[in-house]
Amino acid sequence: MSNRLSKIATRTGDDGTTGLGDGGRVRKDTVRITAMGDVDELNSHIGVLVCETMPDDVRVALMAIQHDLFDLGGELCIPGHTMLGLPHLARIEGWLADYNATLPPLKEFVLPGGSRAAALAHVCRTVCRRAERSIVALGHAETLNATPRQYVNRLSDLLFVLARVLNRASGGSDVLWQHERPAK
């Protein structure tokens, strides 16, 4: 690892290409690089979310997800390589079931908002959906394992549930859409 990060400004991307983990070079606007960038952006947004006040178990889960997303970026960076598997999906599904069981059933749509942490979790959810769309597009263009697509699909659901959990942890509740609000 020490040699990998010894030189940050290489200038090799000045021509509009970037290196993949297998040594190949591709244009920076390919679907693979878009997917990698969207996953990286999601990881960064989760990093901002983790800076907020939240229950320790939620923080631990989010930090584990950050490591998974870094692995996912590695998988996307090396065509044909696999880093995420069924245990990663099972862990996300477990968190989803556990946290969802603590919440009241929804009777209306939820708007992004409430506490700052919950609002940031909603931002993470929407960025996750974009990453999912990019991974789906990559899967149409190239051979890709199903796990990355499945992981981000379940993760976006988990981020929605965690937004609800974070609103309750802050003493608030969901911000509900009002379908019969007065017109101005």
C-alpha atoms as a printed R data frame, in Angstrom:
    type eleno elety resid chain resno       x       y       z
1   ATOM     1    CA   MET     A     1   0.000   0.000   0.000
2   ATOM     2    CA   SER     A     2   2.827   2.422   0.702
3   ATOM     3    CA   ASN     A     3   3.847   2.502  -2.966
4   ATOM     4    CA   ARG     A     4   0.291   2.947  -4.228
5   ATOM     5    CA   LEU     A     5  -0.125   6.402  -2.708
6   ATOM     6    CA   SER     A     6   3.424   7.703  -2.916
7   ATOM     7    CA   LYS     A     7   2.617  10.055  -5.800
8   ATOM     8    CA   ILE     A     8  -0.805  11.707  -6.047
9   ATOM     9    CA   ALA     A     9  -0.358  14.100  -8.996
10  ATOM    10    CA   THR     A    10   0.737  11.776 -11.798
11  ATOM    11    CA   ARG     A    11  -0.556  13.843 -14.747
12  ATOM    12    CA   THR     A    12  -1.471  10.569 -16.493
13  ATOM    13    CA   GLY     A    13  -5.128  11.640 -16.548
14  ATOM    14    CA   ASP     A    14  -4.495  14.888 -18.341
15  ATOM    15    CA   ASP     A    15  -5.514  13.247 -21.620
16  ATOM    16    CA   GLY     A    16  -8.996  12.397 -20.276
17  ATOM    17    CA   THR     A    17  -8.232   8.801 -19.347
18  ATOM    18    CA   THR     A    18  -7.805   7.064 -16.018
19  ATOM    19    CA   GLY     A    19  -6.224   3.840 -14.879
20  ATOM    20    CA   LEU     A    20  -8.140   0.770 -13.771
21  ATOM    21    CA   GLY     A    21  -7.009  -1.671 -11.117
22  ATOM    22    CA   ASP     A    22  -6.013  -4.207 -13.765
23  ATOM    23    CA   GLY     A    23  -3.571  -1.753 -15.355
24  ATOM    24    CA   GLY     A    24  -5.831  -0.813 -18.261
25  ATOM    25    CA   ARG     A    25  -6.766   2.735 -19.125
26  ATOM    26    CA   VAL     A    26 -10.215   3.992 -20.068
27  ATOM    27    CA   ARG     A    27 -11.840   7.323 -20.806
28  ATOM    28    CA   LYS     A    28 -13.013   9.178 -17.709
29  ATOM    29    CA   ASP     A    29 -16.559   9.383 -19.070
30  ATOM    30    CA   THR     A    30 -17.164   5.632 -19.433
31  ATOM    31    CA   VAL     A    31 -20.037   3.958 -17.594
32  ATOM    32    CA   ARG     A    32 -17.532   2.099 -15.402
33  ATOM    33    CA   ILE     A    33 -15.857   5.305 -14.232
34  ATOM    34    CA   THR     A    34 -19.259   6.950 -13.720
35  ATOM    35    CA   ALA     A    35 -20.325   4.052 -11.491
36  ATOM    36    CA   MET     A    36 -17.057   4.204  -9.563
37  ATOM    37    CA   GLY     A    37 -17.469   7.958  -9.084
38  ATOM    38    CA   ASP     A    38 -21.050   7.639  -7.885
39  ATOM    39    CA   VAL     A    39 -20.044   4.983  -5.339
40  ATOM    40    CA   ASP     A    40 -17.158   7.204  -4.189
41  ATOM    41    CA   GLU     A    41 -19.515  10.183  -3.859
42  ATOM    42    CA   LEU     A    42 -21.932   8.067  -1.811
43  ATOM    43    CA   ASN     A    43 -19.090   7.034   0.486
44  ATOM    44    CA   SER     A    44 -18.148  10.697   0.937
45  ATOM    45    CA   HIS     A    45 -21.716  11.682   1.802
46  ATOM    46    CA   ILE     A    46 -21.884   8.865   4.353
47  ATOM    47    CA   GLY     A    47 -18.621  10.221   5.776
48  ATOM    48    CA   VAL     A    48 -20.348  13.577   6.325
49  ATOM    49    CA   LEU     A    49 -23.353  11.834   7.889
50  ATOM    50    CA   VAL     A    50 -21.111   9.943  10.313
51  ATOM    51    CA   CYS     A    51 -19.891  13.313  11.655
52  ATOM    52    CA   GLU     A    52 -23.370  13.966  13.067
53  ATOM    53    CA   THR     A    53 -24.643  12.983  16.498
54  ATOM    54    CA   MET     A    54 -26.265   9.556  16.327
55  ATOM    55    CA   PRO     A    55 -26.627   6.298  18.240
56  ATOM    56    CA   ASP     A    56 -23.394   4.306  18.402
57  ATOM    57    CA   ASP     A    57 -24.900   1.263  16.663
58  ATOM    58    CA   VAL     A    58 -25.951   3.387  13.675
59  ATOM    59    CA   ARG     A    59 -22.460   4.916  13.488
60  ATOM    60    CA   VAL     A    60 -20.854   1.455  13.573
61  ATOM    61    CA   ALA     A    61 -23.160   0.246  10.791
62  ATOM    62    CA   LEU     A    62 -22.445   3.292   8.624
63  ATOM    63    CA   MET     A    63 -18.702   2.930   9.091
64  ATOM    64    CA   ALA     A    64 -18.891  -0.741   8.073
65  ATOM    65    CA   ILE     A    65 -20.868   0.358   5.008
66  ATOM    66    CA   GLN     A    66 -18.123   2.840   4.149
67  ATOM    67    CA   HIS     A    67 -15.621  -0.025   4.074
68  ATOM    68    CA   ASP     A    68 -18.006  -2.069   1.924
69  ATOM    69    CA   LEU     A    69 -18.372   0.839  -0.495
70  ATOM    70    CA   PHE     A    70 -14.608   1.157  -0.739
71  ATOM    71    CA   ASP     A    71 -14.494  -2.569  -1.581
72  ATOM    72    CA   LEU     A    72 -17.289  -2.047  -4.098
73  ATOM    73    CA   GLY     A    73 -15.244   0.684  -5.742
74  ATOM    74    CA   GLY     A    74 -12.350  -1.770  -5.917
75  ATOM    75    CA   GLU     A    75 -14.594  -4.376  -7.522
76  ATOM    76    CA   LEU     A    76 -15.779  -1.860 -10.109
77  ATOM    77    CA   CYS     A    77 -12.170  -0.756 -10.719
78  ATOM    78    CA   ILE     A    78 -11.043  -4.255 -11.729
79  ATOM    79    CA   PRO     A    79 -13.237  -5.759 -14.450
80  ATOM    80    CA   GLY     A    80 -14.218  -9.325 -13.564
81  ATOM    81    CA   HIS     A    81 -13.062  -9.014  -9.940
82  ATOM    82    CA   THR     A    82 -15.363  -9.806  -6.983
83  ATOM    83    CA   MET     A    83 -15.098  -8.228  -3.541
84  ATOM    84    CA   LEU     A    84 -18.694  -8.091  -2.261
85  ATOM    85    CA   GLY     A    85 -20.621 -11.292  -1.650
86  ATOM    86    CA   LEU     A    86 -23.658 -12.792   0.001
87  ATOM    87    CA   PRO     A    87 -22.407 -12.055   3.556
88  ATOM    88    CA   HIS     A    88 -22.399  -8.335   2.719
89  ATOM    89    CA   LEU     A    89 -25.986  -8.543   1.462
90  ATOM    90    CA   ALA     A    90 -27.067 -10.560   4.496
91  ATOM    91    CA   ARG     A    91 -25.574  -7.982   6.859
92  ATOM    92    CA   ILE     A    92 -27.438  -5.120   5.131
93  ATOM    93    CA   GLU     A    93 -30.676  -7.141   5.188
94  ATOM    94    CA   GLY     A    94 -30.168  -7.876   8.892
95  ATOM    95    CA   TRP     A    95 -29.731  -4.210   9.735
96  ATOM    96    CA   LEU     A    96 -32.724  -3.348   7.585
97  ATOM    97    CA   ALA     A    97 -34.943  -5.862   9.406
98  ATOM    98    CA   ASP     A    98 -33.681  -4.899  12.863
99  ATOM    99    CA   TYR     A    99 -34.031  -1.133  12.438
100 ATOM   100    CA   ASN     A   100 -37.321  -1.337  10.571
101 ATOM   101    CA   ALA     A   101 -38.803  -3.410  13.409
102 ATOM   102    CA   THR     A   102 -38.277  -0.451  15.771
103 ATOM   103    CA   LEU     A   103 -40.314   1.974  13.639
104 ATOM   104    CA   PRO     A   104 -44.047   2.617  13.442
105 ATOM   105    CA   PRO     A   105 -45.705   1.660  10.158
106 ATOM   106    CA   LEU     A   106 -45.899   4.384   7.546
107 ATOM   107    CA   LYS     A   107 -49.287   5.756   6.538
108 ATOM   108    CA   GLU     A   108 -47.964   8.574   4.346
109 ATOM   109    CA   PHE     A   109 -44.928   9.306   2.225
110 ATOM   110    CA   VAL     A   110 -41.910  10.688   4.053
111 ATOM   111    CA   LEU     A   111 -40.247  13.918   2.978
112 ATOM   112    CA   PRO     A   112 -36.486  14.312   3.431
113 ATOM   113    CA   GLY     A   113 -35.896  16.300   6.581
114 ATOM   114    CA   GLY     A   114 -36.403  16.390  10.315
115 ATOM   115    CA   SER     A   115 -33.060  16.346  12.054
116 ATOM   116    CA   ARG     A   116 -29.866  17.283  10.215
117 ATOM   117    CA   ALA     A   117 -28.626  13.682  10.475
118 ATOM   118    CA   ALA     A   118 -31.882  12.337   9.018
119 ATOM   119    CA   ALA     A   119 -31.779  14.873   6.179
120 ATOM   120    CA   LEU     A   120 -28.196  13.827   5.400
121 ATOM   121    CA   ALA     A   121 -29.262  10.166   5.426
122 ATOM   122    CA   HIS     A   122 -31.874  11.067   2.804
123 ATOM   123    CA   VAL     A   123 -29.177  12.745   0.698
124 ATOM   124    CA   CYS     A   124 -27.129   9.542   1.012
125 ATOM   125    CA   ARG     A   125 -30.192   7.545  -0.064
126 ATOM   126    CA   THR     A   126 -30.668   9.592  -3.222
127 ATOM   127    CA   VAL     A   127 -26.967   9.434  -4.106
128 ATOM   128    CA   CYS     A   128 -27.163   5.677  -3.503
129 ATOM   129    CA   ARG     A   129 -30.040   5.430  -5.992
130 ATOM   130    CA   ARG     A   130 -27.899   7.281  -8.553
131 ATOM   131    CA   ALA     A   131 -25.028   4.873  -7.903
132 ATOM   132    CA   GLU     A   132 -27.473   2.017  -8.419
133 ATOM   133    CA   ARG     A   133 -28.569   3.445 -11.782
134 ATOM   134    CA   SER     A   134 -24.923   3.759 -12.822
135 ATOM   135    CA   ILE     A   135 -24.174   0.180 -11.792
136 ATOM   136    CA   VAL     A   136 -27.240  -1.045 -13.704
137 ATOM   137    CA   ALA     A   137 -26.023   0.860 -16.783
138 ATOM   138    CA   LEU     A   138 -22.576  -0.703 -16.390
139 ATOM   139    CA   GLY     A   139 -24.183  -4.144 -16.147
140 ATOM   140    CA   HIS     A   140 -25.929  -3.519 -19.482
141 ATOM   141    CA   ALA     A   141 -22.679  -2.419 -21.134
142 ATOM   142    CA   GLU     A   142 -20.315  -5.021 -19.630
143 ATOM   143    CA   THR     A   143 -20.421  -8.269 -17.712
144 ATOM   144    CA   LEU     A   144 -20.867  -7.479 -14.034
145 ATOM   145    CA   ASN     A   145 -21.587  -9.522 -10.920
146 ATOM   146    CA   ALA     A   146 -25.103  -9.101  -9.522
147 ATOM   147    CA   THR     A   147 -23.945  -8.371  -5.970
148 ATOM   148    CA   PRO     A   148 -22.941  -4.706  -6.494
149 ATOM   149    CA   ARG     A   149 -26.391  -3.903  -7.899
150 ATOM   150    CA   GLN     A   150 -28.155  -5.841  -5.150
151 ATOM   151    CA   TYR     A   151 -26.004  -4.261  -2.432
152 ATOM   152    CA   VAL     A   152 -26.753  -0.655  -3.408
153 ATOM   153    CA   ASN     A   153 -30.447  -1.465  -3.897
154 ATOM   154    CA   ARG     A   154 -30.705  -2.763  -0.341
155 ATOM   155    CA   LEU     A   155 -28.457  -0.001   0.977
156 ATOM   156    CA   SER     A   156 -30.779   2.725  -0.324
157 ATOM   157    CA   ASP     A   157 -33.647   1.064   1.566
158 ATOM   158    CA   LEU     A   158 -31.498   0.900   4.691
159 ATOM   159    CA   LEU     A   159 -30.591   4.584   4.379
160 ATOM   160    CA   PHE     A   160 -34.301   5.454   4.223
161 ATOM   161    CA   VAL     A   161 -34.938   3.422   7.376
162 ATOM   162    CA   LEU     A   162 -31.900   4.941   9.104
163 ATOM   163    CA   ALA     A   163 -33.216   8.443   8.319
164 ATOM   164    CA   ARG     A   164 -36.369   7.502  10.231
165 ATOM   165    CA   VAL     A   165 -34.288   6.037  13.072
166 ATOM   166    CA   LEU     A   166 -32.157   9.183  13.244
167 ATOM   167    CA   ASN     A   167 -35.218  11.422  13.437
168 ATOM   168    CA   ARG     A   168 -36.450   9.437  16.427
169 ATOM   169    CA   ALA     A   169 -33.006   9.396  18.046
170 ATOM   170    CA   SER     A   170 -33.012  13.201  17.942
171 ATOM   171    CA   GLY     A   171 -36.406  13.334  19.630
172 ATOM   172    CA   GLY     A   172 -38.317  14.081  16.445
173 ATOM   173    CA   SER     A   173 -40.324  12.112  13.950
174 ATOM   174    CA   ASP     A   174 -40.743  11.703  10.208
175 ATOM   175    CA   VAL     A   175 -41.673  14.694   8.079
176 ATOM   176    CA   LEU     A   176 -44.792  13.458   6.331
177 ATOM   177    CA   TRP     A   177 -46.070  14.547   2.940
178 ATOM   178    CA   GLN     A   178 -49.416  16.261   3.279
179 ATOM   179    CA   HIS     A   179 -51.504  15.310   0.273
180 ATOM   180    CA   GLU     A   180 -54.400  17.559   1.343
181 ATOM   181    CA   ARG     A   181 -52.576  20.754   2.213
182 ATOM   182    CA   PRO     A   182 -54.170  24.138   1.626
183 ATOM   183    CA   ALA     A   183 -53.286  25.916  -1.613
184 ATOM   184    CA   LYS     A   184 -51.716  29.371  -1.297
